[in-house]
C-alpha cells in the first residue's frame, strides 16, 4: 500500500510574492510547509510534484514567484 501524502497547509502561494526571502521562508514554515525551496531566476529544476513543498523564485532578495510542489 502506498503511503498517504500529508495534507498541505491551507495557504496561498501568491501571499509570499514581494516578501523578503528569509521572512517568507520563516512564515511558510510557521504556516506548516515541511519543505521550502528558494531558487534563483532561471534555475533548472525537475518538474516532479512534491506534496508539502513550497517553491520560491527569488530575485534581489525578494520572492518574485511562489508555487506548490
Buried (B, 14 or more C-beta within 10 A) or exposed (E): EEEEEEEBBEBEBEBBBEBEBEEBBEBBBEBBBBEBBBEEEEEEEEEEEBEBBBBBBBEEEBBEBBEBB
